[in-house]
């Protein structure tokens, strides 16, 4: 999602779409490359994100905050059943940068050279 106007359009035309926002609080790909090339020296990658669920509700969407893995399936089920535009704000640990590696692992590999 590049802007939030898509939510207004979805509500206006009653489109039962589901938007899933994966939020690790940073520009993850840039941070990963910084750790690979300049370990331990991230710069300009932290984000102060809004409460995306609250923002979606302000547009008239159903919206859910997901803080734990076990909360995802129930939130998705509710979104599917809502028949209105929905948003799931999934907050993830920034350390889990890829399915295979953590930021700490990437940093340690880079420091070993």
N, CA, C and O atoms as CSV, one atom per row, in Angstrom:
chain,resi,resn,atom,element,x,y,z
A,1,UNK,N,N,0.862,-1.166,0.000
A,1,UNK,CA,C,0.000,0.000,0.000
A,1,UNK,C,C,0.907,1.227,0.000
A,1,UNK,O,O,1.701,1.431,0.919
A,2,UNK,N,N,0.778,2.018,-1.021
A,2,UNK,CA,C,1.617,3.210,-1.122
A,2,UNK,C,C,0.977,4.415,-0.433
A,2,UNK,O,O,1.682,5.239,0.150
A,3,UNK,N,N,-0.322,4.522,-0.493
A,3,UNK,CA,C,-1.053,5.599,0.170
A,3,UNK,C,C,-2.297,4.986,0.781
A,3,UNK,O,O,-2.587,3.813,0.545
A,4,UNK,N,N,-3.033,5.752,1.558
A,4,UNK,CA,C,-4.238,5.190,2.169
A,4,UNK,C,C,-5.498,5.439,1.357
A,4,UNK,O,O,-6.569,4.952,1.717
A,5,UNK,N,N,-5.387,6.193,0.262
A,5,UNK,CA,C,-6.571,6.483,-0.529
A,5,UNK,C,C,-7.223,5.232,-1.103
A,5,UNK,O,O,-8.420,5.232,-1.390
A,6,UNK,N,N,-6.443,4.164,-1.272
A,6,UNK,CA,C,-7.013,2.910,-1.758
A,6,UNK,C,C,-8.110,2.422,-0.820
A,6,UNK,O,O,-9.099,1.838,-1.263
A,7,UNK,N,N,-7.934,2.661,0.475
A,7,UNK,CA,C,-8.948,2.232,1.438
A,7,UNK,C,C,-10.241,3.005,1.242
A,7,UNK,O,O,-11.325,2.424,1.303
A,8,UNK,N,N,-10.141,4.298,1.008
A,8,UNK,CA,C,-11.329,5.119,0.774
A,8,UNK,C,C,-12.068,4.631,-0.465
A,8,UNK,O,O,-13.297,4.550,-0.466
A,9,UNK,N,N,-11.326,4.305,-1.517
A,9,UNK,CA,C,-11.942,3.813,-2.752
A,9,UNK,C,C,-12.626,2.472,-2.513
A,9,UNK,O,O,-13.744,2.252,-2.978
A,10,UNK,N,N,-11.962,1.581,-1.796
A,10,UNK,CA,C,-12.544,0.261,-1.505
A,10,UNK,C,C,-13.834,0.401,-0.708
A,10,UNK,O,O,-14.803,-0.310,-0.974
A,11,UNK,N,N,-13.859,1.307,0.266
A,11,UNK,CA,C,-15.061,1.525,1.063
A,11,UNK,C,C,-16.153,2.140,0.187
A,11,UNK,O,O,-17.307,1.714,0.245
A,12,UNK,N,N,-15.801,3.123,-0.609
A,12,UNK,CA,C,-16.779,3.809,-1.461
A,12,UNK,C,C,-17.481,2.828,-2.399
A,12,UNK,O,O,-18.692,2.920,-2.602
A,13,UNK,N,N,-16.730,1.897,-2.967
A,13,UNK,CA,C,-17.308,0.960,-3.927
A,13,UNK,C,C,-17.645,-0.399,-3.313
A,13,UNK,O,O,-17.966,-1.352,-4.023
A,14,UNK,N,N,-17.567,-0.473,-1.972
A,14,UNK,CA,C,-17.931,-1.682,-1.231
A,14,UNK,C,C,-17.184,-2.926,-1.750
A,14,UNK,O,O,-17.781,-3.978,-1.977
A,15,UNK,N,N,-15.894,-2.776,-1.924
A,15,UNK,CA,C,-15.051,-3.866,-2.409
A,15,UNK,C,C,-14.532,-4.676,-1.229
A,15,UNK,O,O,-13.816,-4.132,-0.388
A,16,UNK,N,N,-14.865,-5.937,-1.143
A,16,UNK,CA,C,-14.451,-6.738,0.023
A,16,UNK,C,C,-13.007,-7.235,-0.088
A,16,UNK,O,O,-12.748,-8.438,-0.043
A,17,UNK,N,N,-12.082,-6.300,-0.232
A,17,UNK,CA,C,-10.672,-6.671,-0.318
A,17,UNK,C,C,-10.082,-6.802,1.081
A,17,UNK,O,O,-10.622,-6.277,2.055
A,18,UNK,N,N,-8.974,-7.507,1.156
A,18,UNK,CA,C,-8.241,-7.611,2.421
A,18,UNK,C,C,-6.820,-7.122,2.161
A,18,UNK,O,O,-6.120,-7.642,1.292
A,19,UNK,N,N,-6.412,-6.127,2.918
A,19,UNK,CA,C,-5.053,-5.585,2.844
A,19,UNK,C,C,-4.305,-6.096,4.067
A,19,UNK,O,O,-4.780,-5.970,5.195
A,20,UNK,N,N,-3.136,-6.670,3.833
A,20,UNK,CA,C,-2.301,-7.138,4.941
A,20,UNK,C,C,-1.033,-6.292,4.955
A,20,UNK,O,O,-0.250,-6.307,4.005
A,21,UNK,N,N,-0.843,-5.556,6.045
A,21,UNK,CA,C,0.340,-4.719,6.217
A,21,UNK,C,C,1.287,-5.448,7.167
A,21,UNK,O,O,0.962,-5.674,8.332
A,22,UNK,N,N,2.461,-5.813,6.653
A,22,UNK,CA,C,3.484,-6.449,7.479
A,22,UNK,C,C,4.408,-5.332,7.964
A,22,UNK,O,O,5.064,-4.669,7.160
A,23,UNK,N,N,4.456,-5.131,9.260
A,23,UNK,CA,C,5.140,-3.974,9.850
A,23,UNK,C,C,6.271,-4.427,10.768
A,23,UNK,O,O,6.038,-4.960,11.853
A,24,UNK,N,N,7.508,-4.201,10.306
A,24,UNK,CA,C,8.659,-4.480,11.173
A,24,UNK,C,C,9.299,-3.191,11.672
A,24,UNK,O,O,10.360,-3.218,12.295
A,25,UNK,N,N,8.649,-2.060,11.397
A,25,UNK,CA,C,9.113,-0.783,11.933
A,25,UNK,C,C,10.361,-0.217,11.289
A,25,UNK,O,O,11.024,0.651,11.856
A,26,UNK,N,N,10.683,-0.714,10.088
A,26,UNK,CA,C,11.886,-0.202,9.429
A,26,UNK,C,C,11.827,-0.494,7.939
A,26,UNK,O,O,10.977,-1.245,7.460
A,27,UNK,N,N,12.762,0.125,7.219
A,27,UNK,CA,C,13.000,-0.235,5.823
A,27,UNK,C,C,13.899,-1.465,5.862
A,27,UNK,O,O,15.124,-1.348,5.883
A,28,UNK,N,N,13.282,-2.645,5.872
A,28,UNK,CA,C,14.007,-3.883,6.137
A,28,UNK,C,C,15.065,-4.249,5.126
A,28,UNK,O,O,16.162,-4.648,5.515
A,29,UNK,N,N,14.778,-4.128,3.832
A,29,UNK,CA,C,15.747,-4.504,2.820
A,29,UNK,C,C,16.976,-3.603,2.876
A,29,UNK,O,O,18.109,-4.066,2.743
A,30,UNK,N,N,16.734,-2.314,3.075
A,30,UNK,CA,C,17.860,-1.379,3.183
A,30,UNK,C,C,18.681,-1.705,4.422
A,30,UNK,O,O,19.911,-1.707,4.369
A,31,UNK,N,N,18.010,-1.982,5.539
A,31,UNK,CA,C,18.720,-2.331,6.779
A,31,UNK,C,C,19.557,-3.584,6.590
A,31,UNK,O,O,20.694,-3.650,7.058
A,32,UNK,N,N,19.004,-4.577,5.908
A,32,UNK,CA,C,19.731,-5.817,5.674
A,32,UNK,C,C,21.015,-5.542,4.890
A,32,UNK,O,O,22.072,-6.072,5.231
A,33,UNK,N,N,20.931,-4.719,3.845
A,33,UNK,CA,C,22.123,-4.400,3.055
A,33,UNK,C,C,23.116,-3.562,3.851
A,33,UNK,O,O,24.327,-3.707,3.683
A,34,UNK,N,N,22.611,-2.691,4.711
A,34,UNK,CA,C,23.522,-1.927,5.575
A,34,UNK,C,C,24.288,-2.861,6.502
A,34,UNK,O,O,25.491,-2.695,6.704
A,35,UNK,N,N,23.589,-3.845,7.067
A,35,UNK,CA,C,24.261,-4.789,7.980
A,35,UNK,C,C,25.272,-5.643,7.236
A,35,UNK,O,O,26.305,-6.008,7.798
A,36,UNK,N,N,24.990,-5.970,5.966
A,36,UNK,CA,C,25.938,-6.776,5.194
A,36,UNK,C,C,27.203,-5.989,4.860
A,36,UNK,O,O,28.300,-6.548,4.859
A,37,UNK,N,N,27.055,-4.701,4.578
A,37,UNK,CA,C,28.182,-3.896,4.130
A,37,UNK,C,C,28.803,-3.009,5.209
A,37,UNK,O,O,29.990,-2.687,5.151
A,38,UNK,N,N,27.997,-2.621,6.188
A,38,UNK,CA,C,28.455,-1.749,7.275
A,38,UNK,C,C,27.873,-2.273,8.592
A,38,UNK,O,O,27.032,-1.615,9.204
A,39,UNK,N,N,28.318,-3.452,9.026
A,39,UNK,CA,C,27.698,-4.103,10.176
A,39,UNK,C,C,27.660,-3.223,11.426
A,39,UNK,O,O,28.649,-2.592,11.800
A,40,UNK,N,N,26.488,-3.203,12.055
A,40,UNK,CA,C,26.322,-2.466,13.299
A,40,UNK,C,C,26.174,-0.967,13.126
A,40,UNK,O,O,26.169,-0.229,14.110
A,41,UNK,N,N,26.052,-0.500,11.874
A,41,UNK,CA,C,25.954,0.940,11.641
A,41,UNK,C,C,24.730,1.288,10.775
A,41,UNK,O,O,24.881,1.900,9.717
A,42,UNK,N,N,23.531,0.908,11.212
A,42,UNK,CA,C,22.350,1.265,10.415
A,42,UNK,C,C,22.112,2.770,10.447
A,42,UNK,O,O,22.400,3.434,11.443
A,43,UNK,N,N,21.589,3.293,9.358
A,43,UNK,CA,C,21.339,4.730,9.297
A,43,UNK,C,C,20.063,4.995,8.486
A,43,UNK,O,O,19.927,4.531,7.354
A,44,UNK,N,N,19.147,5.740,9.076
A,44,UNK,CA,C,17.969,6.205,8.354
A,44,UNK,C,C,16.975,5.128,7.966
A,44,UNK,O,O,16.254,5.280,6.980
A,45,UNK,N,N,16.923,4.046,8.721
A,45,UNK,CA,C,16.030,2.958,8.342
A,45,UNK,C,C,14.870,2.735,9.314
A,45,UNK,O,O,13.937,2.000,8.993
A,46,UNK,N,N,14.911,3.351,10.482
A,46,UNK,CA,C,13.838,3.166,11.455
A,46,UNK,C,C,12.622,4.002,11.066
A,46,UNK,O,O,12.756,5.141,10.618
A,47,UNK,N,N,11.446,3.429,11.241
A,47,UNK,CA,C,10.195,4.103,10.906
A,47,UNK,C,C,9.333,4.283,12.148
A,47,UNK,O,O,9.313,3.420,13.025
A,48,UNK,N,N,8.631,5.387,12.220
A,48,UNK,CA,C,7.618,5.609,13.245
A,48,UNK,C,C,6.274,5.437,12.543
A,48,UNK,O,O,5.695,6.403,12.047
A,49,UNK,N,N,5.787,4.207,12.506
A,49,UNK,CA,C,4.561,3.891,11.778
A,49,UNK,C,C,3.322,4.238,12.586
A,49,UNK,O,O,3.341,4.211,13.817
A,50,UNK,N,N,2.242,4.565,11.881
A,50,UNK,CA,C,0.977,4.805,12.577
A,50,UNK,C,C,0.338,3.480,12.978
A,50,UNK,O,O,0.842,2.409,12.639
A,51,UNK,N,N,-0.751,3.560,13.688
A,51,UNK,CA,C,-1.575,2.390,13.964
A,51,UNK,C,C,-2.411,2.177,12.702
A,51,UNK,O,O,-3.451,2.812,12.527
A,52,UNK,N,N,-1.952,1.282,11.827
A,52,UNK,CA,C,-2.620,1.089,10.545
A,52,UNK,C,C,-4.048,0.586,10.707
A,52,UNK,O,O,-4.917,0.937,9.908
A,53,UNK,N,N,-4.306,-0.230,11.729
A,53,UNK,CA,C,-5.671,-0.718,11.956
A,53,UNK,C,C,-6.597,0.439,12.315
A,53,UNK,O,O,-7.709,0.531,11.797
A,54,UNK,N,N,-6.147,1.305,13.187
A,54,UNK,CA,C,-6.957,2.464,13.573
A,54,UNK,C,C,-7.203,3.375,12.371
A,54,UNK,O,O,-8.304,3.897,12.192
A,55,UNK,N,N,-6.181,3.558,11.561
A,55,UNK,CA,C,-6.316,4.390,10.373
A,55,UNK,C,C,-7.336,3.771,9.414
A,55,UNK,O,O,-8.172,4.489,8.864
A,56,UNK,N,N,-7.283,2.466,9.207
A,56,UNK,CA,C,-8.230,1.790,8.315
A,56,UNK,C,C,-9.659,1.920,8.837
A,56,UNK,O,O,-10.595,2.128,8.064
A,57,UNK,N,N,-9.817,1.798,10.148
A,57,UNK,CA,C,-11.155,1.962,10.737
A,57,UNK,C,C,-11.700,3.362,10.469
A,57,UNK,O,O,-12.906,3.533,10.292
A,58,UNK,N,N,-10.825,4.358,10.438
A,58,UNK,CA,C,-11.281,5.726,10.191
A,58,UNK,C,C,-11.838,5.885,8.778
A,58,UNK,O,O,-12.601,6.815,8.516
A,59,UNK,N,N,-11.465,4.992,7.874
A,59,UNK,CA,C,-11.999,5.003,6.515
A,59,UNK,C,C,-13.290,4.193,6.401
A,59,UNK,O,O,-13.989,4.274,5.391
A,60,UNK,N,N,-13.602,3.420,7.428
A,60,UNK,CA,C,-14.800,2.584,7.391
A,60,UNK,C,C,-14.518,1.118,7.130
A,60,UNK,O,O,-15.441,0.346,6.871
A,61,UNK,N,N,-13.266,0.729,7.193
A,61,UNK,CA,C,-12.888,-0.672,6.998
A,61,UNK,C,C,-13.026,-1.436,8.311
A,61,UNK,O,O,-13.022,-0.848,9.393
A,62,UNK,N,N,-13.149,-2.751,8.196
A,62,UNK,CA,C,-12.923,-3.554,9.394
A,62,UNK,C,C,-11.405,-3.704,9.484
A,62,UNK,O,O,-10.732,-3.798,8.457
A,63,UNK,N,N,-10.876,-3.727,10.670
A,63,UNK,CA,C,-9.415,-3.745,10.805
A,63,UNK,C,C,-9.013,-4.484,12.072
A,63,UNK,O,O,-9.724,-4.483,13.077
A,64,UNK,N,N,-7.850,-5.113,11.986
A,64,UNK,CA,C,-7.374,-5.955,13.080
A,64,UNK,C,C,-5.880,-5.760,13.269
A,64,UNK,O,O,-5.131,-5.668,12.297
A,65,UNK,N,N,-5.450,-5.697,14.516
A,65,UNK,CA,C,-4.027,-5.669,14.849
A,65,UNK,C,C,-3.615,-7.079,15.227
A,65,UNK,O,O,-4.269,-7.732,16.039
A,66,UNK,N,N,-2.531,-7.539,14.637
A,66,UNK,CA,C,-2.035,-8.889,14.909
A,66,UNK,C,C,-0.642,-8.752,15.499
A,66,UNK,O,O,0.297,-8.343,14.816
A,67,UNK,N,N,-0.518,-9.097,16.769
A,67,UNK,CA,C,0.761,-8.995,17.465
A,67,UNK,C,C,1.437,-10.350,17.669
A,67,UNK,O,O,2.644,-10.420,17.902
A,68,UNK,N,N,0.654,-11.420,17.581
A,68,UNK,CA,C,1.191,-12.761,17.810
A,68,UNK,C,C,0.759,-13.670,16.659
A,68,UNK,O,O,-0.325,-13.496,16.102
A,69,UNK,N,N,1.595,-14.626,16.310
A,69,UNK,CA,C,1.310,-15.543,15.213
A,69,UNK,C,C,-0.050,-16.200,15.369
A,69,UNK,O,O,-0.791,-16.335,14.396
A,70,UNK,N,N,-0.378,-16.604,16.570
A,70,UNK,CA,C,-1.643,-17.318,16.793
A,70,UNK,C,C,-2.870,-16.419,16.622
A,70,UNK,O,O,-3.993,-16.918,16.550
A,71,UNK,N,N,-2.670,-15.112,16.556
A,71,UNK,CA,C,-3.793,-14.195,16.341
A,71,UNK,C,C,-4.104,-13.972,14.863
A,71,UNK,O,O,-5.139,-13.398,14.524
A,72,UNK,N,N,-3.204,-14.428,13.979
A,72,UNK,CA,C,-3.391,-14.156,12.555
A,72,UNK,C,C,-4.600,-14.873,11.975
A,72,UNK,O,O,-5.442,-14.235,11.343
A,73,UNK,N,N,-4.708,-16.178,12.173
A,73,UNK,CA,C,-5.806,-16.952,11.566
A,73,UNK,C,C,-7.177,-16.433,11.998
A,73,UNK,O,O,-8.045,-16.265,11.142
A,74,UNK,N,N,-7.413,-16.170,13.288
A,74,UNK,CA,C,-8.719,-15.622,13.667
A,74,UNK,C,C,-8.996,-14.255,13.043
A,74,UNK,O,O,-10.127,-13.972,12.647
A,75,UNK,N,N,-7.979,-13.414,12.954
A,75,UNK,CA,C,-8.170,-12.092,12.344
A,75,UNK,C,C,-8.498,-12.230,10.865
A,75,UNK,O,O,-9.382,-11.539,10.359
A,76,UNK,N,N,-7.798,-13.110,10.172
A,76,UNK,CA,C,-8.070,-13.332,8.753
A,76,UNK,C,C,-9.475,-13.889,8.551
A,76,UNK,O,O,-10.177,-13.476,7.628
A,77,UNK,N,N,-9.882,-14.806,9.390
A,77,UNK,CA,C,-11.242,-15.365,9.299
A,77,UNK,C,C,-12.283,-14.271,9.467
A,77,UNK,O,O,-13.255,-14.214,8.714
A,78,UNK,N,N,-12.085,-13.403,10.451
A,78,UNK,CA,C,-13.028,-12.298,10.666
A,78,UNK,C,C,-13.046,-11.359,9.466
A,78,UNK,O,O,-14.109,-10.888,9.062
A,79,UNK,N,N,-11.889,-11.088,8.901
A,79,UNK,CA,C,-11.812,-10.205,7.725
A,79,UNK,C,C,-12.554,-10.835,6.544
A,79,UNK,O,O,-13.294,-10.148,5.839
A,80,UNK,N,N,-12.360,-12.123,6.330
A,80,UNK,CA,C,-13.044,-12.820,5.231
A,80,UNK,C,C,-14.556,-12.816,5.415
A,80,UNK,O,O,-15.303,-12.722,4.440
A,81,UNK,N,N,-15.003,-12.915,6.645
A,81,UNK,CA,C,-16.439,-12.960,6.931
A,81,UNK,C,C,-17.083,-11.582,6.941
A,81,UNK,O,O,-18.308,-11.476,6.900
A,82,UNK,N,N,-16.283,-10.532,6.995
A,82,UNK,CA,C,-16.843,-9.190,7.171
A,82,UNK,C,C,-17.562,-8.666,5.932
A,82,UNK,O,O,-18.469,-7.844,6.056
A,83,UNK,N,N,-17.177,-9.124,4.743
A,83,UNK,CA,C,-17.801,-8.685,3.478
A,83,UNK,C,C,-17.598,-7.207,3.192
A,83,UNK,O,O,-18.272,-6.654,2.324
A,84,UNK,N,N,-16.684,-6.554,3.902
A,84,UNK,CA,C,-16.332,-5.155,3.666
A,84,UNK,C,C,-14.812,-5.082,3.535
A,84,UNK,O,O,-14.122,-6.040,3.883
A,85,UNK,N,N,-14.282,-3.974,3.043
A,85,UNK,CA,C,-12.817,-3.856,3.002
A,85,UNK,C,C,-12.230,-4.037,4.400
A,85,UNK,O,O,-12.755,-3.521,5.386
A,86,UNK,N,N,-11.136,-4.777,4.455
A,86,UNK,CA,C,-10.518,-5.079,5.745
A,86,UNK,C,C,-9.011,-4.889,5.662
A,86,UNK,O,O,-8.409,-4.988,4.593
A,87,UNK,N,N,-8.424,-4.615,6.813
A,87,UNK,CA,C,-6.979,-4.476,6.898
A,87,UNK,C,C,-6.484,-5.241,8.111
A,87,UNK,O,O,-7.057,-5.146,9.196
A,88,UNK,N,N,-5.422,-5.993,7.920
A,88,UNK,CA,C,-4.737,-6.675,9.018
A,88,UNK,C,C,-3.380,-6.017,9.185
A,88,UNK,O,O,-2.561,-6.032,8.266
A,89,UNK,N,N,-3.137,-5.435,10.363
A,89,UNK,CA,C,-1.851,-4.810,10.679
A,89,UNK,C,C,-1.054,-5.853,11.453
A,89,UNK,O,O,-1.283,-6.066,12.644
A,90,UNK,N,N,-0.113,-6.500,10.764
A,90,UNK,CA,C,0.676,-7.580,11.343
A,90,UNK,C,C,2.025,-7.019,11.768
A,90,UNK,O,O,2.840,-6.622,10.935
A,91,UNK,N,N,2.244,-6.993,13.068
A,91,UNK,CA,C,3.494,-6.465,13.618
A,91,UNK,C,C,4.462,-7.628,13.820
A,91,UNK,O,O,4.150,-8.601,14.507
A,92,UNK,N,N,5.641,-7.510,13.212
A,92,UNK,CA,C,6.621,-8.590,13.324
A,92,UNK,C,C,7.910,-8.085,13.954
A,92,UNK,O,O,8.188,-6.886,13.956
A,93,UNK,N,N,8.675,-8.998,14.476
A,93,UNK,CA,C,9.954,-8.697,15.101
A,93,UNK,C,C,10.944,-8.235,14.034
A,93,UNK,O,O,11.195,-8.972,13.080
A,94,UNK,N,N,11.510,-7.042,14.168
A,94,UNK,CA,C,12.453,-6.559,13.159
A,94,UNK,C,C,13.702,-7.435,13.033
A,94,UNK,O,O,14.375,-7.408,12.003
A,95,UNK,N,N,14.005,-8.187,14.043
A,95,UNK,CA,C,15.161,-9.092,13.994
A,95,UNK,C,C,14.953,-10.188,12.952
A,95,UNK,O,O,15.926,-10.685,12.386
A,96,UNK,N,N,13.714,-10.571,12.691
A,96,UNK,CA,C,13.387,-11.625,11.722
A,96,UNK,C,C,13.316,-11.028,10.323
A,96,UNK,O,O,12.228,-10.863,9.771
A,97,UNK,N,N,14.450,-10.710,9.757
A,97,UNK,CA,C,14.502,-9.968,8.499
A,97,UNK,C,C,14.180,-10.834,7.282
A,97,UNK,O,O,13.611,-10.334,6.312
A,98,UNK,N,N,14.528,-12.111,7.310
A,98,UNK,CA,C,14.160,-13.048,6.247
A,98,UNK,C,C,13.725,-14.349,6.909
A,98,UNK,O,O,13.984,-14.547,8.096
A,99,UNK,N,N,13.072,-15.237,6.171
A,99,UNK,CA,C,12.714,-16.526,6.774
A,99,UNK,C,C,13.930,-17.345,7.197
A,99,UNK,O,O,13.832,-18.183,8.093
A,100,UNK,N,N,15.077,-17.106,6.556
A,100,UNK,CA,C,16.255,-17.924,6.816
A,100,UNK,C,C,17.287,-17.278,7.749
A,100,UNK,O,O,18.073,-17.987,8.377
A,101,UNK,N,N,17.293,-15.935,7.847
A,101,UNK,CA,C,18.330,-15.267,8.625
A,101,UNK,C,C,17.766,-14.118,9.447
A,101,UNK,O,O,16.790,-13.471,9.067
A,102,UNK,N,N,18.413,-13.886,10.584
A,102,UNK,CA,C,18.066,-12.739,11.428
A,102,UNK,C,C,19.061,-11.611,11.143
A,102,UNK,O,O,20.115,-11.834,10.548
A,103,UNK,N,N,18.712,-10.410,11.573
A,103,UNK,CA,C,19.655,-9.297,11.432
A,103,UNK,C,C,20.959,-9.590,12.169
A,103,UNK,O,O,22.040,-9.265,11.678
A,104,UNK,N,N,20.854,-10.198,13.337
A,104,UNK,CA,C,22.059,-10.521,14.120
A,104,UNK,C,C,22.982,-11.472,13.366
A,104,UNK,O,O,24.203,-11.321,13.395
A,105,UNK,N,N,22.383,-12.456,12.690
A,105,UNK,CA,C,23.170,-13.421,11.913
A,105,UNK,C,C,23.855,-12.736,10.735
A,105,UNK,O,O,25.032,-12.974,10.465
A,106,UNK,N,N,23.108,-11.883,10.038
A,106,UNK,CA,C,23.667,-11.148,8.898
A,106,UNK,C,C,24.824,-10.258,9.362
A,106,UNK,O,O,25.872,-10.201,8.718
A,107,UNK,N,N,24.622,-9.570,10.482
A,107,UNK,CA,C,25.670,-8.702,11.040
A,107,UNK,C,C,26.909,-9.523,11.416
A,107,UNK,O,O,28.035,-9.146,11.092
A,108,UNK,N,N,26.690,-10.642,12.099
A,108,UNK,CA,C,27.814,-11.485,12.527
A,108,UNK,C,C,28.580,-12.042,11.322
A,108,UNK,O,O,29.809,-12.092,11.341
A,109,UNK,N,N,27.867,-12.458,10.282
A,109,UNK,CA,C,28.526,-12.961,9.069
A,109,UNK,C,C,29.379,-11.870,8.442
A,109,UNK,O,O,30.498,-12.136,8.003
A,110,UNK,N,N,28.868,-10.649,8.396
A,110,UNK,CA,C,29.607,-9.534,7.791
A,110,UNK,C,C,30.833,-9.172,8.611
A,110,UNK,O,O,31.869,-8.816,8.049
A,111,UNK,N,N,30.731,-9.256,9.923
A,111,UNK,CA,C,31.856,-8.907,10.785
A,111,UNK,C,C,32.973,-9.942,10.681
A,111,UNK,O,O,34.150,-9.622,10.845
A,112,UNK,N,N,32.586,-11.186,10.406
A,112,UNK,CA,C,33.604,-12.255,10.229
A,112,UNK,C,C,34.341,-12.068,8.900
A,112,UNK,O,O,35.457,-12.552,8.716
A,113,UNK,N,N,33.685,-11.351,7.978
A,113,UNK,CA,C,34.331,-11.048,6.706
A,113,UNK,C,C,34.196,-12.113,5.728
A,113,UNK,O,O,34.694,-11.990,4.609
